Amino acid sequence: MASISSNIPAAGFSAKVSALFASISSGMIAYMERRARSEQIAALQAKSDDELAKLGITREQIPAYVFRDLFYV
């Protein structure tokens, strides 16, 4: 029995459905990452200045601290 595979992209309806699901999934991932980070910012904002000092950050540095993996600061 022979098996044939190719790298030819799907055409027509199936390609559009695949693109739709890819778009939806990337949007959901972006939303969930944003939500998790906004919750982390809120949790840090709720801390006292002394607690933030123990972490080595100031109140003004909270966004940079939360997004430190995305930006070189």
C-alpha positions as a Markdown table, in Angstrom:
| # | Residue | x | y | z |
|---|---|---|---|---|
| 1 | Met | 0.0 | 0.0 | 0.0 |
| 2 | Ala | 1.4 | 3.4 | -0.9 |
| 3 | Ser | 1.0 | 6.6 | 1.0 |
| 4 | Ile | 1.3 | 10.0 | -0.7 |
| 5 | Ser | 1.8 | 13.3 | 1.1 |
| 6 | Ser | 2.4 | 16.7 | -0.3 |
| 7 | Asn | 3.1 | 20.2 | 0.9 |
| 8 | Ile | 0.5 | 21.7 | -1.4 |
| 9 | Pro | -1.8 | 24.0 | 0.6 |
| 10 | Ala | -5.5 | 23.2 | 0.9 |
| 11 | Ala | -7.6 | 25.2 | -1.5 |
| 12 | Gly | -11.1 | 26.5 | -1.4 |
| 13 | Phe | -13.5 | 26.0 | 1.5 |
| 14 | Ser | -11.2 | 23.9 | 3.7 |
| 15 | Ala | -8.4 | 26.6 | 3.4 |
| 16 | Lys | -10.8 | 29.3 | 4.5 |
| 17 | Val | -12.1 | 27.3 | 7.4 |
| 18 | Ser | -8.5 | 26.5 | 8.5 |
| 19 | Ala | -7.6 | 30.2 | 8.3 |
| 20 | Leu | -10.7 | 31.1 | 10.3 |
| 21 | Phe | -9.8 | 28.7 | 13.1 |
| 22 | Ala | -6.2 | 29.8 | 13.1 |
| 23 | Ser | -7.3 | 33.4 | 13.4 |
| 24 | Ile | -9.7 | 32.6 | 16.3 |
| 25 | Ser | -7.1 | 30.6 | 18.2 |
| 26 | Ser | -4.4 | 33.3 | 17.9 |
| 27 | Gly | -6.9 | 35.9 | 19.1 |
| 28 | Met | -7.9 | 33.8 | 22.1 |
| 29 | Ile | -4.2 | 33.3 | 23.0 |
| 30 | Ala | -3.6 | 37.0 | 22.8 |
| 31 | Tyr | -6.7 | 37.7 | 25.0 |
| 32 | Met | -5.7 | 35.2 | 27.6 |
| 33 | Glu | -2.1 | 36.5 | 27.9 |
| 34 | Arg | -3.4 | 40.1 | 28.2 |
| 35 | Arg | -5.9 | 39.1 | 30.9 |
| 36 | Ala | -3.3 | 37.2 | 32.9 |
| 37 | Arg | -0.9 | 40.2 | 32.8 |
| 38 | Ser | -3.5 | 42.7 | 33.7 |
| 39 | Glu | -4.4 | 40.6 | 36.8 |
| 40 | Gln | -0.7 | 40.4 | 37.7 |
| 41 | Ile | -0.5 | 44.2 | 37.4 |
| 42 | Ala | -3.6 | 44.6 | 39.6 |
| 43 | Ala | -2.1 | 42.3 | 42.2 |
| 44 | Leu | 1.2 | 44.3 | 42.3 |
| 45 | Gln | -0.7 | 47.6 | 42.5 |
| 46 | Ala | -2.5 | 46.3 | 45.6 |
| 47 | Lys | 0.8 | 45.7 | 47.4 |
| 48 | Ser | 2.3 | 48.3 | 49.7 |
| 49 | Asp | 5.4 | 50.2 | 48.8 |
| 50 | Asp | 7.3 | 48.1 | 51.4 |
| 51 | Glu | 6.2 | 44.9 | 49.7 |
| 52 | Leu | 7.2 | 46.2 | 46.3 |
| 53 | Ala | 10.6 | 47.3 | 47.7 |
| 54 | Lys | 11.2 | 43.7 | 48.8 |
| 55 | Leu | 10.6 | 42.7 | 45.2 |
| 56 | Gly | 13.1 | 45.3 | 44.1 |
| 57 | Ile | 10.6 | 47.5 | 42.2 |
| 58 | Thr | 8.8 | 50.7 | 42.6 |
| 59 | Arg | 5.2 | 51.4 | 41.8 |
| 60 | Glu | 6.2 | 53.1 | 38.5 |
| 61 | Gln | 8.2 | 50.0 | 37.5 |
| 62 | Ile | 5.3 | 47.6 | 37.7 |
| 63 | Pro | 4.4 | 47.5 | 34.0 |
| 64 | Ala | 8.0 | 47.1 | 33.0 |
| 65 | Tyr | 8.3 | 44.3 | 35.6 |
| 66 | Val | 5.2 | 42.5 | 34.4 |
| 67 | Phe | 6.2 | 42.7 | 30.7 |
| 68 | Arg | 10.0 | 42.2 | 31.3 |
| 69 | Asp | 10.0 | 39.0 | 29.1 |
| 70 | Leu | 8.7 | 40.9 | 26.1 |
| 71 | Phe | 10.7 | 44.1 | 26.3 |
| 72 | Tyr | 14.4 | 44.8 | 27.0 |
| 73 | Val | 14.3 | 47.6 | 29.6 |
